[in-house]
Amino acid sequence: MRRKRVLSMAVIALINVGAWAEETRLDEIVLSADKTGSSTLLELPSSVSVVSSDQINDFSIKDSMGLQSMTSNFLIVETGPATVTTFASMRGVTAGMIGTPAVGFYVDDVYYSALDMNFLDIDHIEVLKGPQGTLYGRNSEAGVVNVVTKAPSFVPSAEVGMEYGSFNTISSHAIINQPLSDTTTLRAALRYEHSDGYFEDTLKGDDVGEEKNIDARLKLYTKVNDDLSVSIGYNYQKSDSPHYAQYAPWSGETIRKNVDVDYLGDAKKEIHDLHVKTDYTYSDALKIVSITSAKKEHYVANNDIDFTSYDLTRLYTDKEVKSLSEELRFIAKPNERLQWINGIFLLKEEEKHDYQMPMNFMNMGMGMPTETLVQKSKIDTLGTALFSEATYSFENSLQTTLGLRYDREKKEDDYAQTGGTMLSMFGYEDKSGSASETFDAWLPKFSLAYKQYEAFSPYVTISKGFRSGGFNTTDTVGQSYDPEFTWNYELGVKSKLSDTLSLSTALFYIDWKDMQVELAQSNGVAYIDNASSATSKGAEIELHMNPMEGLNVFSGLGYTKATYEEYTKGSENYSGNYVINVPRYTINLGANYRIPSGYYIGGNYAYFGDIYYDNANTHSQSYGVTNLKVGYETEKFDVYLYGKNIFDEGCITRAFIVNSSWYARAGEPRSVGVAFTYRF
């Protein structure tokens, strides 16, 4: 039977379990969240959820969308396949389709600008809630998702797997781990997936939403000597959606999985990431870690944006991001009374945007030929940061942490806009130019924890986060917007009630200033402006228990009330309304049982309540999704039968309003499938 490492939590009665068997104990994963590599979940004075590799397999967490079913107060807004516009909200702090994220997304310590990722050969995933500005800097004002892939080992192994499911979904993967010498080992993973999609074009009767995904990873580890080790990693992702049209009119009640557009577009994504991590033990008191990354992300989409059967307007987008980064960490020897980490971060980034929007004025009834609005920009960013965090443990079991980061970015934007006679009448005159802005911030952190008892370890944390400013690349091309900031006040308790039961609770209050708000125009294109402030307050409880050998149970409950404090747009006053794309309630429940004879059964349920999609709070939804999985497991092979959304609950992943008309993207309906894995 495989070793379980399940570390989620929920609200269940507390019982004495001291006599339970060794096999039922909860495993402790050493986290990368504090960048020292020496802390466990219960040791960190902040709210952190961990999804283990076994949970990823047991509950079929195939991509970043699946994370929202495993932790509280977290929602990912899926805008479509192969897209850079998917975004997340955490504890009421959310971003949007354009601009920078509010939740930082990292894979093996490397920052990714997009949340849309398939999971392959993952060791565990850490979800850090609340601003993480001191250690992570920009674009982590709501929290951070850390994806840690499996490291090469010196034990040879291999695995292959295949899967087939609804909508003609076919997936296959292969993983190999091979030592090359006594000091060097290699690990490689590859997966291919194809699906016809669950949307249908009512005009042509064709399937819509086809996806082709390739994911590959290569990791080489070498131990140069007792003090020096080097890990080289390469990640590759490619996604292709040749029939991209997934939005349909929405009345607020009926959720449509069919579209009737005149043009089926396409969307593509390709990511290359090469990174090198060097660990050097300089002395008994100091370790130095270097992380160097070179990354290229390319996203292309061409789709109908009037969402009708008439040829009115389309949008072609081409975004390319090239970045080179270096982080150098100086880490004190662990297990001393004073722990500290100091660091330097450097970033050079080039971001190119090309937007083209043909508008068929003849079909719009204006009697003029088609004109195309073209907006191009190139944004160069130079970023630097210095950070320090220290934790001191007093003899009376008090532990205090102080942290500070200085983050600075200089951005230069070269832009150009061209159109035509009619477009100039609507305010889109030809223009070009350049602009430069510098954004900086001081990001402090303070926490105090009481560590006398494992069963009751309270803490208080105050931290500041920020989302970097930038330049608009659409509509008001060349116009800059300022950073936004969050202050987080958190009171929580970490509890290890026994070897088989752990509980975490937290109360939080977030003050959100200079919000970067997306303002949509009549043509559906949005731009960013600093227009409002908000507050978010809530609570979360997460628990995990192993009540008997083979049985694991987790659950979580989250509550968030995020409201605009000051927000006006024209004559509309949205002050006091709920922030959009934020669930007020989240519930996560799950359990699995491995019978000694080899049979497996498991399932989970995720509920998201009261999500508003417009600032006026006129349209909202609540929904719950139930998944089930059964199978048979041996040392050599596993076979499973699974069902997702088994009650076929209707839901939408994103909704928006343009010119008083609502449009929405339907979530995945009920699906079933079979999976097989063989280990060598």
C-alpha positions as CSV (number, residue, x, y, z in Angstrom):
1,M,0.0,0.0,0.0
2,R,1.3,3.4,-0.9
3,R,2.4,5.8,1.8
4,K,-0.2,8.4,2.5
5,R,0.7,12.1,2.9
6,V,-2.5,13.9,3.3
7,L,-2.4,17.3,5.0
8,S,-5.7,19.1,4.5
9,M,-8.1,19.8,7.4
10,A,-11.8,20.3,8.4
11,V,-14.3,20.7,11.2
12,I,-14.9,17.4,13.0
13,A,-15.3,16.4,16.7
14,L,-12.1,16.1,18.7
15,I,-11.3,12.6,20.0
16,N,-8.4,10.9,21.7
17,V,-6.6,8.7,19.2
18,G,-3.3,8.0,21.0
19,A,-3.5,4.3,20.7
20,W,-4.1,4.1,16.9
21,A,-1.7,2.2,14.7
22,E,1.5,3.6,13.3
23,E,0.1,3.4,9.8
24,T,-2.6,6.0,10.6
25,R,-0.2,8.8,11.5
26,L,-0.3,12.0,9.5
27,D,2.9,12.6,7.5
28,E,4.7,15.9,7.9
29,I,5.9,17.5,4.7
30,V,8.8,19.9,4.8
31,L,7.6,23.0,3.1
32,S,9.3,25.5,0.8
33,A,6.8,28.3,1.8
34,D,9.3,30.1,4.1
35,K,12.2,29.5,1.6
36,T,14.4,27.9,4.3
37,G,13.3,24.4,3.5
38,S,13.1,23.4,7.2
39,S,9.5,24.2,8.4
40,T,6.5,22.0,8.5
41,L,2.8,22.9,8.1
42,L,2.1,23.3,11.9
43,E,5.3,25.4,12.5
44,L,4.4,28.3,10.2
45,P,2.5,31.2,11.8
46,S,0.2,31.7,8.9
47,S,-2.6,29.9,7.0
48,V,-1.2,27.3,4.7
49,S,-2.9,24.3,3.0
50,V,-0.9,21.4,1.5
51,V,-2.1,19.1,-1.2
52,S,0.1,16.0,-1.3
53,S,1.0,13.8,-4.2
54,D,-1.3,11.1,-3.0
55,Q,-4.2,13.5,-2.8
56,I,-3.5,14.7,-6.3
57,N,-3.8,11.1,-7.5
58,D,-6.7,10.1,-5.2
59,F,-8.9,13.0,-6.0
60,S,-7.8,13.4,-9.7
61,I,-6.4,16.9,-9.4
62,K,-5.2,17.1,-13.0
63,D,-4.7,20.9,-13.2
64,S,-4.7,24.2,-11.3
65,M,-8.5,24.3,-11.5
66,G,-8.7,21.3,-9.2
67,L,-6.9,23.1,-6.4
68,Q,-10.1,25.1,-5.5
69,S,-11.8,21.8,-4.4
70,M,-9.0,21.1,-1.8
71,T,-8.8,24.3,0.2
72,S,-11.0,27.0,1.6
73,N,-11.5,30.6,0.5
74,F,-10.0,30.0,-2.9
75,L,-11.5,30.3,-6.4
76,I,-10.0,30.0,-9.8
77,V,-11.9,31.8,-12.6
78,E,-11.4,29.8,-15.7
79,T,-11.8,31.9,-18.8
80,G,-11.0,29.2,-21.4
81,P,-8.4,26.7,-22.5
82,A,-4.8,27.7,-23.5
83,T,-5.2,31.2,-22.1
84,V,-3.2,33.6,-20.1
85,T,-6.3,35.3,-18.7
86,T,-7.4,32.7,-16.1
87,F,-7.1,34.3,-12.7
88,A,-7.8,33.6,-9.0
89,S,-9.3,35.1,-5.9
90,M,-8.2,34.3,-2.4
91,R,-9.7,35.6,0.8
92,G,-11.7,38.1,-1.2
93,V,-8.7,39.6,-3.0
94,T,-9.0,39.1,-6.7
95,A,-7.5,40.2,-10.0
96,G,-9.0,40.1,-13.5
97,M,-8.4,39.0,-17.1
98,I,-5.9,41.7,-17.8
99,G,-3.1,43.1,-15.7
100,T,-1.0,41.1,-13.3
101,P,-2.2,38.4,-10.9
102,A,-3.2,38.9,-7.3
103,V,-2.1,35.3,-6.4
104,G,1.5,34.4,-7.1
105,F,2.0,31.1,-8.9
106,Y,5.3,29.3,-8.6
107,V,6.7,26.0,-9.9
108,D,9.9,24.9,-8.3
109,D,10.6,28.5,-7.1
110,V,10.0,29.9,-10.6
111,Y,7.3,32.5,-11.0
112,Y,4.6,31.9,-13.7
113,S,2.4,34.8,-15.0
114,A,-0.5,32.4,-15.7
115,L,-2.4,30.1,-13.4
116,D,-3.6,27.7,-16.1
117,M,-1.3,24.7,-15.7
118,N,-1.6,20.9,-15.9
119,F,-0.1,18.9,-13.1
120,L,2.5,16.3,-13.9
121,D,4.7,14.3,-11.5
122,I,4.0,16.6,-8.5
123,D,5.4,16.1,-5.0
124,H,3.1,18.5,-3.3
125,I,1.4,21.9,-3.6
126,E,1.4,24.6,-1.0
127,V,-1.4,27.2,-0.9
128,L,-0.3,30.2,1.2
129,K,-3.1,32.5,2.2
130,G,-2.8,36.2,2.8
131,P,-0.2,38.7,1.5
132,Q,3.3,37.1,1.1
133,G,5.1,40.4,0.2
134,T,8.2,39.9,2.4
135,L,9.5,36.7,0.8
136,Y,7.7,36.8,-2.6
137,G,7.2,40.5,-3.4
138,R,5.0,41.7,-6.2
139,N,1.8,40.0,-7.3
140,S,1.3,38.0,-4.1
141,E,-1.0,40.3,-2.3
142,A,-3.7,37.7,-2.0
143,G,-1.5,34.7,-1.5
144,V,0.8,32.2,-3.2
145,V,0.5,28.8,-4.8
146,N,3.8,26.8,-4.7
147,V,4.0,23.8,-6.9
148,V,6.8,21.5,-6.0
149,T,7.6,18.8,-8.5
150,K,9.1,15.4,-7.6
151,A,12.9,15.5,-7.2
152,P,15.2,12.9,-8.8
153,S,16.1,10.1,-6.5
154,F,18.9,7.5,-6.5
155,V,16.4,4.6,-6.7
156,P,15.6,3.5,-10.3
157,S,11.9,3.6,-11.1
158,A,9.5,4.0,-14.0
159,E,5.7,4.5,-14.6
160,V,3.4,4.5,-17.5
161,G,-0.3,5.3,-17.5
162,M,-3.4,5.7,-19.8
163,E,-6.8,7.2,-19.3
164,Y,-10.0,7.4,-21.3
165,G,-13.1,9.4,-20.5
166,S,-16.1,11.3,-21.6
167,F,-15.9,13.7,-24.6
168,N,-13.4,11.4,-26.2
169,T,-10.8,12.4,-23.7
170,I,-7.6,10.4,-24.1
171,S,-4.5,10.9,-21.8
172,S,-1.2,9.0,-21.5
173,H,1.9,9.6,-19.4
174,A,5.3,8.2,-18.7
175,I,7.8,8.9,-15.9
176,I,11.3,7.6,-15.5
177,N,13.8,8.0,-12.7
178,Q,17.4,6.8,-13.5
179,P,20.6,7.3,-11.5
180,L,23.5,8.1,-13.8
181,S,26.3,7.7,-11.2
182,D,26.8,7.6,-7.5
183,T,26.4,11.4,-7.4
184,T,24.1,12.2,-10.4
185,T,20.5,11.2,-11.1
186,L,17.9,12.1,-13.7
187,R,14.1,12.2,-13.7
188,A,11.9,12.8,-16.8
189,A,8.1,13.0,-17.2
190,L,5.9,13.3,-20.3
191,R,2.1,13.5,-20.8
192,Y,-0.2,13.9,-23.8
193,E,-3.9,14.6,-23.6
194,H,-6.6,15.2,-26.2
195,S,-10.3,16.0,-25.7
196,D,-13.1,16.9,-28.1
197,G,-14.6,19.3,-25.5
198,Y,-18.1,19.5,-24.0
199,F,-19.4,22.5,-26.0
200,E,-21.4,22.3,-29.2
201,D,-21.8,24.7,-32.1
202,T,-25.6,24.8,-32.7
203,L,-25.1,26.4,-36.2
204,K,-22.9,23.6,-37.6
205,G,-23.5,20.8,-35.2
206,D,-19.8,20.4,-34.4
207,D,-18.0,19.8,-31.1
208,V,-16.4,22.9,-29.7
209,G,-13.7,23.2,-27.1
210,E,-11.2,20.7,-28.5
211,E,-7.9,20.6,-26.5
212,K,-4.5,19.1,-27.2
213,N,-2.0,19.3,-24.4
214,I,1.6,18.3,-24.1
215,D,3.5,18.6,-20.8
216,A,7.1,17.6,-20.3
217,R,9.7,17.9,-17.5
218,L,13.3,17.0,-17.1
219,K,15.3,17.3,-13.9
220,L,19.0,16.5,-13.3
221,Y,20.5,16.5,-9.8
222,T,24.1,16.2,-9.0
223,K,25.9,16.2,-5.7
224,V,29.2,17.8,-6.4
225,N,30.5,17.3,-2.8
226,D,29.3,17.2,0.7
227,D,28.7,21.0,0.6
228,L,27.5,21.7,-2.9
229,S,24.6,20.3,-5.0
230,V,23.1,21.5,-8.3
231,S,19.6,20.8,-9.7
232,I,18.8,21.7,-13.3
233,G,15.2,21.6,-14.5
234,Y,13.4,22.2,-17.8
235,N,9.6,22.5,-18.0
236,Y,7.6,22.5,-21.3
237,Q,3.9,23.1,-21.8
238,K,2.0,23.3,-25.1
239,S,-1.7,23.7,-25.5
240,D,-3.8,24.0,-28.6
241,S,-7.5,24.6,-28.8
242,P,-8.4,24.7,-32.5
243,H,-12.1,25.4,-32.0
244,Y,-12.3,28.1,-29.4
245,A,-15.8,29.5,-28.8
246,Q,-17.1,28.9,-25.3
247,Y,-19.3,31.9,-24.3
248,A,-23.1,32.0,-24.7
249,P,-25.9,34.4,-23.7
250,W,-26.8,33.9,-20.0
251,S,-30.0,34.8,-18.3
252,G,-28.8,34.2,-14.8
253,E,-30.7,30.9,-14.7
254,T,-30.1,28.7,-17.8
255,I,-26.5,27.6,-18.2
256,R,-25.8,26.8,-21.9
257,K,-23.1,24.4,-23.1
258,N,-23.9,25.3,-26.7
259,V,-22.7,28.3,-28.7
260,D,-24.0,29.8,-31.9
261,V,-21.2,32.0,-33.3
262,D,-20.3,32.7,-36.9
263,Y,-16.6,32.1,-36.3
264,L,-14.9,29.3,-34.4
265,G,-11.6,30.7,-33.2
266,D,-8.5,29.1,-31.8
267,A,-6.1,29.5,-28.9
268,K,-2.6,28.3,-28.3
269,K,-0.1,28.4,-25.5
270,E,3.6,27.4,-25.3
271,I,5.9,27.7,-22.3
272,H,9.6,27.0,-22.0
273,D,11.3,27.2,-18.5
274,L,14.9,26.4,-17.8
275,H,16.1,26.9,-14.2
276,V,19.1,26.0,-12.1
277,K,19.1,25.7,-8.3
278,T,22.4,25.6,-6.4
279,D,22.7,24.7,-2.7
280,Y,26.0,25.5,-1.0
281,T,26.7,25.0,2.6
282,Y,29.2,27.8,3.3
283,S,29.8,26.9,6.9
284,D,28.1,25.3,9.9
285,A,26.1,28.5,10.4
286,L,25.3,29.5,6.8
287,K,23.8,28.1,3.6
288,I,23.6,29.9,0.3
289,V,20.9,29.1,-2.3
290,S,20.9,30.4,-5.8
291,I,17.9,30.1,-8.2
292,T,18.4,31.2,-11.8
293,S,15.6,31.0,-14.3
294,A,15.1,31.8,-18.1
295,K,11.5,31.5,-19.2
296,K,9.5,32.2,-22.4
297,E,5.7,32.2,-22.5
298,H,3.7,32.7,-25.7
299,Y,-0.1,32.9,-25.9
300,V,-2.1,33.4,-29.1
301,A,-5.9,33.5,-29.4
302,N,-8.3,34.5,-32.3
303,N,-12.0,34.4,-31.5
304,D,-15.5,35.8,-32.0
305,I,-16.2,38.4,-29.3
306,D,-19.7,39.5,-30.2
307,F,-20.8,35.9,-29.2
308,T,-23.5,35.9,-31.9
309,S,-24.2,34.2,-35.3
310,Y,-23.5,37.6,-37.0
311,D,-20.1,38.6,-38.3
312,L,-19.6,41.8,-36.2
313,T,-16.3,41.7,-34.5
314,R,-13.4,39.4,-33.6
315,L,-10.3,39.7,-31.4
316,Y,-6.8,38.5,-32.2
317,T,-4.4,38.5,-29.3
318,D,-0.7,37.6,-29.3
319,K,1.2,37.9,-26.1
320,E,4.9,36.9,-25.5
321,V,6.8,37.2,-22.3
322,K,10.5,36.6,-21.9
323,S,12.1,36.8,-18.5
324,L,15.4,36.2,-16.8
325,S,15.5,36.1,-13.0
326,E,18.0,35.5,-10.2
327,E,17.3,35.0,-6.5
328,L,20.1,34.6,-4.0
329,R,19.3,33.5,-0.5
330,F,21.5,33.4,2.6
331,I,20.0,31.1,5.2
332,A,21.0,30.6,8.8
333,K,21.6,27.1,10.1
334,P,18.3,25.5,11.3
335,N,17.4,24.5,14.8
336,E,19.1,27.5,16.4
337,R,17.2,30.0,18.6
338,L,17.5,32.7,16.0
339,Q,16.5,31.8,12.4
340,W,16.9,34.2,9.5
341,I,17.0,34.5,5.8
342,N,18.3,37.3,3.7
343,G,17.9,37.6,-0.1
344,I,18.4,39.5,-3.3
345,F,16.1,39.2,-6.3
346,L,16.7,40.5,-9.8
347,L,14.4,40.4,-12.8
348,K,14.6,41.4,-16.5
349,E,11.4,40.9,-18.5
350,E,10.2,41.8,-22.0
351,E,6.4,41.6,-22.6
352,K,5.0,42.1,-26.1
353,H,1.3,42.5,-26.9
354,D,-0.4,42.6,-30.3
355,Y,-4.2,43.1,-30.4
356,Q,-6.2,43.3,-33.6
357,M,-9.9,43.8,-33.6
358,P,-11.7,43.9,-37.0
359,M,-15.1,45.6,-36.8
360,N,-17.7,44.9,-39.6
361,F,-19.5,48.3,-39.6
362,M,-21.5,47.2,-42.6
363,N,-23.2,44.3,-40.6
364,M,-23.6,46.7,-37.7
365,G,-25.8,48.8,-39.9
366,M,-23.5,51.8,-40.3
367,G,-22.9,51.4,-44.0
368,M,-19.1,51.6,-43.8
369,P,-16.5,49.0,-44.7
370,T,-14.7,46.9,-42.1
371,E,-11.9,48.6,-40.1
372,T,-9.4,46.9,-37.9
373,L,-8.2,48.4,-34.6
374,V,-4.5,47.5,-34.0
375,Q,-2.9,48.0,-30.7
376,K,0.7,47.0,-30.1
377,S,3.0,47.5,-27.1
378,K,6.3,46.3,-25.7
379,I,6.9,46.6,-22.0
380,D,10.4,46.2,-20.6
381,T,10.7,45.6,-16.8
382,L,13.7,45.8,-14.6
383,G,13.0,44.6,-11.1
384,T,15.2,44.5,-8.0
385,A,14.4,43.5,-4.4
386,L,16.1,43.0,-1.1
387,F,14.4,41.0,1.6
388,S,15.1,39.8,5.1
389,E,13.1,37.7,7.6
390,A,14.1,36.6,11.1
391,T,12.5,34.4,13.7
392,Y,13.5,34.4,17.3
393,S,12.3,31.7,19.9
394,F,12.2,32.9,23.5
395,E,12.6,30.6,26.4
396,N,9.0,31.1,27.5
397,S,7.8,29.4,24.2
398,L,7.0,32.7,22.5
399,Q,8.3,33.0,18.9
400,T,8.4,36.3,17.0
401,T,9.0,36.9,13.3
402,L,10.0,40.2,11.7
403,G,10.4,40.6,8.0
404,L,10.9,43.4,5.5
405,R,11.2,43.7,1.7
406,Y,12.0,46.5,-0.6
407,D,10.7,45.9,-4.1
408,R,11.4,48.2,-7.1
409,E,10.3,48.0,-10.7
410,K,11.1,50.2,-13.6
411,K,8.8,49.7,-16.6
412,E,9.2,51.2,-20.1
413,D,6.4,51.0,-22.6
414,D,6.6,51.5,-26.4
415,Y,3.1,51.5,-27.9
416,A,1.3,52.2,-31.2
417,Q,-2.4,52.3,-32.2
418,T,-3.9,52.4,-35.7
419,G,-7.4,52.2,-36.9
420,G,-9.5,54.0,-39.5
421,T,-12.0,56.8,-40.1
422,M,-14.9,55.3,-38.2
423,L,-12.7,54.1,-35.4
424,S,-11.3,57.6,-34.9
425,M,-14.8,58.9,-34.5
426,F,-15.2,56.5,-31.6
427,G,-12.0,57.8,-29.9
428,Y,-9.5,55.3,-31.4
429,E,-7.4,57.7,-33.3
430,D,-3.9,56.8,-34.6
431,K,-1.2,57.3,-32.0
432,S,2.2,56.1,-30.8
433,G,4.7,56.9,-28.2
434,S,6.6,55.7,-25.2
435,A,6.3,56.0,-21.4
436,S,8.3,55.1,-18.3
437,E,7.2,54.5,-14.7
438,T,9.0,53.3,-11.6
439,F,7.0,51.5,-8.9
440,D,8.4,50.6,-5.5
441,A,7.1,49.4,-2.1
442,W,8.3,48.6,1.4
443,L,6.6,45.3,2.5
444,P,6.8,44.5,6.3
445,K,5.7,41.5,8.2
446,F,5.2,40.8,11.9
447,S,4.1,37.6,13.7
448,L,3.9,36.3,17.2
449,A,3.3,32.7,18.1
450,Y,3.0,30.6,21.2
451,K,4.7,27.2,20.9
452,Q,4.2,25.7,24.4
453,Y,1.8,23.0,23.3
454,E,1.4,21.2,20.0
455,A,-2.4,20.8,20.6
456,F,-2.8,24.6,20.9
457,S,-0.4,26.9,19.1
458,P,-2.0,30.4,18.6
459,Y,-0.4,33.1,16.5
460,V,-1.1,36.6,15.2
461,T,0.3,37.9,11.9
462,I,0.3,41.3,10.2
463,S,1.7,41.5,6.7
464,K,1.6,43.8,3.7
465,G,1.3,42.8,0.0
466,F,1.1,44.7,-3.3
467,R,0.3,44.2,-6.9
468,S,2.6,46.0,-9.3
469,G,1.5,48.9,-11.4
470,G,1.8,48.8,-15.2
471,F,0.6,50.0,-18.5
472,N,-2.6,49.3,-20.3
473,T,-2.1,47.3,-23.5
474,T,-5.7,47.6,-24.8
475,D,-8.3,50.4,-25.1
476,T,-6.3,53.2,-23.3
477,V,-3.0,51.8,-24.7
478,G,0.0,53.5,-23.1
479,Q,-1.9,54.8,-20.0
480,S,-0.3,53.7,-16.8
481,Y,-2.0,52.6,-13.5
482,D,-0.6,52.5,-10.0
483,P,0.2,49.6,-7.7
484,E,-2.5,48.4,-5.2
485,F,-1.8,47.4,-1.7
486,T,-3.3,45.1,1.0
487,W,-2.7,44.9,4.7
488,N,-3.6,41.6,6.3
489,Y,-4.4,41.1,10.0
490,E,-4.7,37.4,10.9
491,L,-5.4,35.5,14.2
492,G,-5.1,31.8,14.1
493,V,-4.5,28.5,15.9
494,K,-2.5,25.5,14.7
495,S,-3.3,22.3,16.5
496,K,-1.8,18.8,16.4
497,L,-4.3,17.1,18.6
498,S,-2.7,13.6,18.1
499,D,-0.6,11.8,15.6
500,T,-3.7,11.2,13.5
501,L,-5.6,14.5,13.9
502,S,-4.7,18.1,13.1
503,L,-6.7,21.3,13.0
504,S,-6.1,24.8,11.8
505,T,-8.3,27.9,12.2
506,A,-7.9,31.5,11.2
507,L,-9.7,34.8,11.4
508,F,-8.6,37.5,9.0
509,Y,-9.2,41.2,8.1
510,I,-7.8,42.7,4.9
511,D,-7.6,46.4,4.0
512,W,-7.4,46.8,0.3
513,K,-6.3,50.2,-1.2
514,D,-5.8,51.6,-4.7
515,M,-7.7,48.7,-6.3
516,Q,-6.8,48.0,-9.9
517,V,-10.3,47.8,-11.4
518,E,-11.2,46.5,-14.9
519,L,-13.4,49.0,-16.6
520,A,-15.2,47.6,-19.7
521,Q,-16.1,49.6,-22.8
522,S,-19.1,49.2,-25.0
523,N,-17.0,47.0,-27.4
524,G,-16.2,44.5,-24.6
525,V,-12.6,45.6,-24.3
526,A,-11.4,46.5,-20.8
527,Y,-8.7,48.7,-19.3
528,I,-7.3,49.1,-15.8
529,D,-7.6,52.1,-13.5
530,N,-7.2,52.7,-9.8
531,A,-10.7,53.4,-8.8
532,S,-11.7,52.0,-5.4
533,S,-10.9,50.5,-2.1
534,A,-12.3,47.5,-0.3
535,T,-12.2,45.4,2.8
536,S,-12.4,41.6,3.3
537,K,-13.0,39.8,6.5
538,G,-13.7,36.1,7.2
539,A,-12.6,32.8,8.7
540,E,-11.4,29.4,7.7
541,I,-11.2,26.0,9.4
542,E,-9.4,23.1,7.9
543,L,-8.9,19.6,9.4
544,H,-7.5,16.2,8.5
545,M,-7.8,12.9,10.4
546,N,-6.9,9.3,9.9
547,P,-9.5,7.6,12.1
548,M,-8.4,4.1,11.2
549,E,-5.8,2.3,9.0
550,G,-6.6,2.9,5.4
551,L,-9.1,5.7,6.0
552,N,-8.3,9.4,5.4
553,V,-10.8,12.2,5.9
554,F,-10.4,15.9,5.2
555,S,-12.7,18.9,5.3
556,G,-12.6,22.7,5.3
557,L,-15.0,25.6,5.7
558,G,-14.4,29.1,4.6
559,Y,-16.3,32.4,4.9
560,T,-15.4,35.7,3.2
561,K,-17.2,39.0,3.2
562,A,-15.4,41.2,0.7
563,T,-17.1,44.6,0.0
564,Y,-16.2,47.8,-1.8
565,E,-15.6,50.7,0.6
566,E,-15.4,53.4,-2.1
567,Y,-16.2,52.6,-5.7
568,T,-18.0,54.8,-8.1
569,K,-18.2,54.6,-11.9
570,G,-19.9,57.5,-13.6
571,S,-23.3,57.9,-11.9
572,E,-23.2,54.4,-10.4
573,N,-22.1,54.0,-6.7
574,Y,-21.1,50.5,-5.9
575,S,-19.9,51.3,-2.3
576,G,-21.0,48.5,0.1
577,N,-21.5,46.0,-2.7
578,Y,-19.7,42.6,-2.8
579,V,-16.5,42.3,-4.7
580,I,-17.0,40.3,-7.8
581,N,-15.6,36.7,-8.4
582,V,-15.4,36.0,-4.7
583,P,-17.3,33.1,-3.1
584,R,-18.8,34.1,0.3
585,Y,-18.8,30.5,1.4
586,T,-16.6,27.5,0.5
587,I,-16.9,23.9,1.7
588,N,-14.4,21.2,1.0
589,L,-15.1,17.6,2.0
590,G,-13.3,14.4,1.1
591,A,-12.5,10.9,2.2
592,N,-10.9,7.8,0.8
593,Y,-10.5,4.2,2.1
594,R,-8.0,1.6,1.1
595,I,-9.1,-1.9,1.9
596,P,-6.3,-4.3,2.8
597,S,-7.3,-6.6,-0.1
598,G,-6.3,-3.8,-2.5
599,Y,-9.7,-2.1,-3.3
600,Y,-10.0,1.6,-3.2
601,I,-13.0,4.0,-2.8
602,G,-12.9,7.8,-2.5
603,G,-14.7,11.0,-3.2
604,N,-14.9,14.6,-2.5
605,Y,-17.4,17.5,-2.6
606,A,-16.7,21.2,-3.1
607,Y,-19.2,24.0,-2.7
608,F,-18.9,27.6,-3.7
609,G,-21.6,30.0,-2.5
610,D,-22.8,33.5,-3.5
611,I,-20.4,34.5,-6.2
612,Y,-21.3,37.8,-7.8
613,Y,-20.2,38.7,-11.4
614,D,-21.1,42.4,-11.7
615,N,-20.4,45.3,-9.4
616,A,-24.1,46.0,-9.1
617,N,-24.5,42.5,-7.6
618,T,-27.5,41.6,-9.9
619,H,-26.2,38.2,-11.0
620,S,-24.7,35.5,-8.9
621,Q,-24.5,31.7,-8.5
622,S,-23.9,29.0,-5.9
623,Y,-23.0,25.5,-6.8
624,G,-21.5,22.2,-5.5
625,V,-19.6,19.5,-7.4
626,T,-19.3,15.9,-6.2
627,N,-16.6,13.5,-7.5
628,L,-16.3,9.7,-7.0
629,K,-13.5,7.2,-7.7
630,V,-13.2,3.5,-7.1
631,G,-10.4,1.1,-8.1
632,Y,-8.0,-1.7,-7.4
633,E,-4.4,-1.2,-6.4
634,T,-1.3,-3.4,-6.3
635,E,2.4,-2.9,-5.9
636,K,2.8,-3.0,-9.7
637,F,-0.4,-1.5,-11.1
638,D,-3.6,0.5,-10.4
639,V,-6.9,0.6,-12.2
640,Y,-9.6,3.1,-11.5
641,L,-13.1,4.1,-12.5
642,Y,-14.1,7.7,-11.8
643,G,-16.9,10.1,-12.1
644,K,-16.6,13.9,-12.0
645,N,-19.6,16.2,-11.2
646,I,-21.6,13.0,-10.9
647,F,-24.9,14.8,-10.2
648,D,-24.4,17.0,-13.3
649,E,-24.5,20.3,-11.3
650,G,-24.8,23.2,-13.7
651,C,-22.3,26.0,-13.1
652,I,-20.4,28.7,-14.9
653,T,-16.7,29.5,-14.6
654,R,-16.9,33.1,-15.7
655,A,-19.7,35.6,-16.6
656,F,-19.7,39.2,-17.7
657,I,-22.0,41.9,-19.0
658,V,-21.5,44.0,-22.2
659,N,-24.1,46.6,-23.4
660,S,-26.7,45.2,-20.9
661,S,-26.3,41.7,-22.3
662,W,-24.9,38.9,-20.2
663,Y,-22.5,36.1,-21.4
664,A,-21.1,33.1,-19.5
665,R,-18.9,30.1,-19.9
666,A,-20.4,26.9,-18.7
667,G,-18.4,24.6,-16.4
668,E,-17.7,21.0,-17.1
669,P,-20.8,18.7,-16.9
670,R,-20.8,15.1,-15.7
671,S,-18.0,12.9,-17.0
672,V,-16.8,9.4,-16.4
673,G,-13.6,7.6,-17.2
674,V,-11.2,4.8,-16.6
675,A,-7.5,5.1,-15.7
676,F,-4.7,2.6,-15.6
677,T,-1.1,3.0,-14.2
678,Y,1.7,0.5,-14.3
679,R,5.0,0.8,-12.3
680,F,8.3,-0.9,-13.1
